[in-house]
Amino acid sequence: MKITIGGITASSDASRGWILAKLSGWLSLTESKADEVERPQAHGAFDPGTDWRTGAGFTVTLSYHGENPAELELALRELKGIAKSDALIDCMVETDAGVTSRMVSVRKIDIPGLTFMNFMSGIAVDLLAPDPFAYGASSNASTGLPKAGGGVRFPMQFPADFGVAGDAGRAVFTNTGTAPTPLKFKVSGGMSDGFSLRCVETGDTLTFKRPLDVSDYVLLDSSDASVLLNGVSPVSGFLVQDDWWTVPPGGTCTVQFNSIGVVYGVPTLELSGAPAYF
């Protein structure tokens, strides 16, 4: 097993450097927020309703084996340096079943007292993932705008010429995980009045009404409903239809990409998503 937290990697197979001793809670199902109310005059309890989950807390126990005490102390300082006061950091776990990751906050790093040796064990790192789901490897799909095919011309001649193939303007993602997963979209210009993205399976639609130059792009993230122009400027106010959606476990989402107004350049939709797991 291997874990990477904020750029620091520890392996259960390592004999020097950072050594992974134990990972607690990574595969656990987090607690439900729904209250349990017992039936006062009947067996059992009332239906708690939707089981919304709390954030995921887990603990990584590490050891470090260095060349000398100075190397050990410097490594401990580097470990404490992964804590961020204003941002989450990436935590990735690799097992025989594959790789999963979460964005986490470092809550506490418990370091035993220094013994002036080159080895230390029992270093406990407490982490919190606000999102209770773990995510597998991301996959990507892209498409341009719909384009008509050439078709058959009459009078027919043989061998038949069916012309240039058309393009439906669709990108597809399948969630192979066990929990609903969000999608991210990147739409590049140019279009005079914006664009729309529609999930064919559900009809949910995102409609963005604003001129988009050839050199511009818009990032849309369904995990937090954010819309950014060129990755920097918030422009969610131009989203006139905001039926954000997630892809259910085992489900497929086909995204239809359409322009609004005049098209210039080669507009492109790039879609990305990852399977999610409880």
C-alpha positions as CSV (number, residue, x, y, z in Angstrom):
1,M,0.0,0.0,0.0
2,K,1.1,3.5,-0.7
3,I,-0.2,6.9,0.3
4,T,0.7,10.4,-1.0
5,I,-0.3,13.4,1.1
6,G,0.5,16.9,-0.2
7,G,3.5,15.6,-2.1
8,I,4.9,13.3,0.6
9,T,4.8,9.6,-0.2
10,A,4.9,6.7,2.2
11,S,4.9,3.0,1.3
12,S,4.2,-0.1,3.4
13,D,7.0,-1.8,1.5
14,A,9.6,0.9,2.2
15,S,12.6,0.3,4.5
16,R,13.9,3.8,4.4
17,G,12.4,7.3,4.3
18,W,8.6,7.5,5.0
19,I,7.1,4.1,5.9
20,L,3.3,3.6,6.0
21,A,2.4,1.6,9.2
22,K,-1.4,1.9,9.2
23,L,-4.3,3.7,7.5
24,S,-7.5,3.8,9.6
25,G,-10.9,4.8,8.3
26,W,-10.2,5.2,4.6
27,L,-12.7,2.5,3.7
28,S,-15.2,3.2,6.4
29,L,-18.7,4.5,5.7
30,T,-19.2,7.9,7.4
31,E,-22.0,8.5,9.8
32,S,-25.5,9.4,8.7
33,K,-26.8,12.9,9.6
34,A,-30.4,11.7,9.9
35,D,-31.7,11.4,13.5
36,E,-33.0,8.1,14.7
37,V,-36.4,8.5,16.3
38,E,-37.9,5.4,18.0
39,R,-41.6,4.6,17.7
40,P,-43.1,5.3,21.2
41,Q,-45.9,2.7,20.9
42,A,-44.6,0.2,18.3
43,H,-41.6,-1.9,17.5
44,G,-38.6,-0.2,15.8
45,A,-38.0,3.4,14.7
46,F,-39.4,5.8,12.2
47,D,-37.9,6.0,8.7
48,P,-35.0,8.4,9.1
49,G,-35.3,9.6,5.5
50,T,-32.4,10.5,3.3
51,D,-29.0,9.4,4.8
52,W,-26.9,12.4,4.1
53,R,-23.3,11.6,5.2
54,T,-20.8,13.5,7.3
55,G,-17.3,14.3,6.2
56,A,-14.7,11.5,6.3
57,G,-12.1,11.5,9.0
58,F,-9.2,9.1,9.0
59,T,-5.7,8.6,10.5
60,V,-2.4,7.8,8.8
61,T,0.3,6.3,11.1
62,L,3.8,6.7,9.7
63,S,7.4,5.9,10.6
64,Y,10.6,7.5,9.3
65,H,14.0,5.9,8.8
66,G,16.8,8.4,7.9
67,E,20.5,8.3,7.7
68,N,20.9,10.4,10.9
69,P,18.9,12.4,13.4
70,A,19.2,15.6,11.4
71,E,17.6,14.0,8.3
72,L,14.7,12.7,10.6
73,E,14.1,16.2,12.0
74,L,14.1,17.8,8.6
75,A,11.6,15.2,7.3
76,L,9.3,15.9,10.3
77,R,9.4,19.6,9.5
78,E,8.5,18.9,5.8
79,L,5.6,16.7,7.0
80,K,4.2,19.5,9.1
81,G,4.6,21.8,6.1
82,I,1.8,20.0,4.2
83,A,-0.8,21.6,6.4
84,K,-2.5,24.6,4.7
85,S,-4.5,27.2,6.4
86,D,-6.6,28.2,3.4
87,A,-6.8,25.2,1.1
88,L,-7.4,21.5,1.0
89,I,-4.6,19.2,-0.2
90,D,-4.7,16.0,-2.3
91,C,-4.5,12.6,-0.6
92,M,-4.1,9.6,-2.8
93,V,-4.1,6.0,-1.7
94,E,-2.8,3.1,-3.9
95,T,-3.8,-0.5,-3.1
96,D,-4.0,-3.7,-5.0
97,A,-7.5,-2.7,-6.0
98,G,-6.4,0.6,-7.6
99,V,-6.0,4.3,-6.8
100,T,-8.5,6.5,-4.9
101,S,-8.1,10.0,-3.8
102,R,-9.7,12.7,-1.6
103,M,-9.2,16.4,-0.9
104,V,-8.3,16.7,2.8
105,S,-7.6,19.1,5.6
106,V,-4.8,18.3,8.0
107,R,-6.4,18.4,11.5
108,K,-3.4,17.3,13.6
109,I,0.0,15.7,13.4
110,D,1.1,14.0,16.6
111,I,4.8,13.5,16.7
112,P,6.4,11.5,19.6
113,G,9.3,13.1,21.5
114,L,12.7,13.2,19.8
115,T,15.1,10.5,20.9
116,F,18.1,11.8,18.9
117,M,18.0,8.7,16.8
118,N,17.6,8.3,13.0
119,F,14.3,6.4,13.3
120,M,10.9,7.3,14.7
121,S,7.6,5.4,14.7
122,G,4.0,6.2,15.8
123,I,3.7,9.5,13.8
124,A,-0.1,10.0,13.6
125,V,-1.6,12.3,10.9
126,D,-5.3,13.1,11.4
127,L,-7.1,14.1,8.2
128,L,-10.6,15.3,7.3
129,A,-12.2,15.1,3.9
130,P,-15.3,17.4,3.8
131,D,-16.5,15.3,0.8
132,P,-17.3,11.8,2.2
133,F,-16.6,10.1,-1.2
134,A,-13.3,8.7,-2.5
135,Y,-12.7,9.1,-6.2
136,G,-11.0,6.8,-8.7
137,A,-9.0,7.7,-11.8
138,S,-10.4,10.6,-13.8
139,S,-11.4,10.1,-17.4
140,N,-11.9,12.7,-20.2
141,A,-14.1,13.1,-23.3
142,S,-14.4,15.9,-25.8
143,T,-16.5,17.0,-28.7
144,G,-17.1,19.9,-31.1
145,L,-20.5,21.3,-32.0
146,P,-23.0,19.2,-33.9
147,K,-22.2,19.0,-37.6
148,A,-24.4,17.6,-40.4
149,G,-23.1,14.8,-42.6
150,G,-22.7,15.0,-46.3
151,G,-25.5,12.4,-47.1
152,V,-26.4,10.8,-50.4
153,R,-26.7,12.9,-53.6
154,F,-29.2,12.1,-56.4
155,P,-29.1,10.9,-59.0
156,M,-27.2,8.1,-57.3
157,Q,-24.0,6.7,-58.7
158,F,-22.2,3.5,-57.9
159,P,-20.1,3.0,-55.9
160,A,-22.3,5.1,-53.6
161,D,-20.8,8.2,-52.0
162,F,-22.3,9.0,-48.6
163,G,-20.3,12.2,-48.1
164,V,-18.5,13.4,-45.0
165,A,-19.7,11.8,-41.7
166,G,-21.6,14.1,-39.4
167,D,-21.0,14.7,-35.7
168,A,-23.7,14.7,-33.0
169,G,-21.8,17.1,-30.7
170,R,-21.9,14.7,-27.7
171,A,-19.5,13.6,-25.0
172,V,-20.2,10.5,-22.8
173,F,-19.1,9.6,-19.3
174,T,-19.9,6.4,-17.3
175,N,-19.7,6.3,-13.5
176,T,-18.3,2.9,-12.6
177,G,-18.3,3.7,-8.9
178,T,-20.8,3.1,-6.1
179,A,-21.8,6.8,-5.3
180,P,-23.0,9.8,-7.4
181,T,-20.2,11.7,-9.0
182,P,-20.0,15.3,-10.3
183,L,-18.7,16.4,-13.7
184,K,-16.4,19.2,-14.8
185,F,-16.7,21.0,-18.1
186,K,-14.4,23.2,-20.1
187,V,-16.0,25.1,-23.0
188,S,-13.8,27.1,-25.4
189,G,-15.0,29.8,-27.8
190,G,-16.0,31.4,-29.8
191,M,-19.8,31.9,-29.8
192,S,-21.6,35.2,-29.9
193,D,-24.3,34.4,-27.3
194,G,-22.9,31.5,-25.3
195,F,-23.8,27.8,-25.2
196,S,-25.9,25.1,-23.6
197,L,-25.0,21.7,-22.1
198,R,-27.7,19.1,-21.7
199,C,-27.7,15.7,-20.1
200,V,-29.6,13.6,-22.7
201,E,-30.6,11.0,-20.1
202,T,-32.3,13.4,-17.7
203,G,-32.9,16.6,-19.6
204,D,-31.0,18.7,-17.0
205,T,-29.5,21.7,-18.8
206,L,-26.8,24.4,-18.2
207,T,-27.3,27.5,-20.4
208,F,-24.6,30.1,-20.4
209,K,-25.6,33.4,-22.1
210,R,-22.6,35.6,-22.7
211,P,-20.3,36.2,-25.7
212,L,-17.3,33.9,-25.7
213,D,-14.2,34.9,-27.7
214,V,-12.1,32.4,-29.6
215,S,-9.3,32.8,-27.0
216,D,-11.7,32.4,-24.0
217,Y,-12.9,29.4,-22.1
218,V,-15.4,28.7,-19.3
219,L,-14.9,26.1,-16.5
220,L,-18.1,24.7,-15.0
221,D,-17.8,22.4,-11.9
222,S,-21.0,20.6,-10.8
223,S,-19.4,19.7,-7.4
224,D,-19.6,23.3,-6.2
225,A,-21.7,25.0,-9.0
226,S,-18.9,27.3,-9.8
227,V,-18.5,29.0,-13.2
228,L,-15.1,30.6,-14.1
229,L,-14.1,32.6,-17.1
230,N,-10.5,31.6,-18.1
231,G,-10.2,29.8,-14.8
232,V,-10.2,33.1,-12.8
233,S,-13.3,35.3,-13.0
234,P,-16.6,34.2,-11.5
235,V,-19.3,34.4,-14.2
236,S,-22.1,32.3,-12.7
237,G,-24.5,35.2,-13.1
238,F,-24.5,34.5,-16.9
239,L,-25.8,31.0,-16.2
240,V,-29.5,31.5,-17.0
241,Q,-30.4,27.8,-16.6
242,D,-28.6,25.9,-13.9
243,D,-30.0,22.4,-13.6
244,W,-26.7,21.0,-12.2
245,W,-26.6,17.2,-12.1
246,T,-24.5,14.3,-10.9
247,V,-24.0,10.9,-12.6
248,P,-25.5,8.1,-10.5
249,P,-23.5,4.9,-9.6
250,G,-23.4,2.7,-12.6
251,G,-25.0,5.4,-14.7
252,T,-24.0,7.0,-18.0
253,C,-24.3,10.7,-18.9
254,T,-24.4,11.8,-22.5
255,V,-23.8,15.6,-22.7
256,Q,-25.2,17.4,-25.8
257,F,-23.2,20.5,-26.7
258,N,-25.0,23.3,-28.5
259,S,-24.1,26.9,-29.4
260,I,-26.2,30.0,-29.0
261,G,-25.9,32.7,-31.7
262,V,-23.1,33.0,-34.3
263,V,-20.2,30.6,-34.2
264,Y,-16.7,31.5,-35.1
265,G,-13.5,29.6,-34.5
266,V,-13.8,25.9,-33.4
267,P,-15.8,25.7,-30.1
268,T,-15.0,22.6,-28.1
269,L,-16.4,20.9,-25.0
270,E,-14.0,18.9,-22.7
271,L,-15.7,16.8,-20.0
272,S,-14.0,15.1,-17.1
273,G,-15.2,12.9,-14.3
274,A,-14.1,10.2,-11.9
275,P,-16.0,7.2,-10.4
276,A,-17.0,7.9,-6.8
277,Y,-17.1,5.5,-3.9
278,F,-18.7,5.6,-0.4
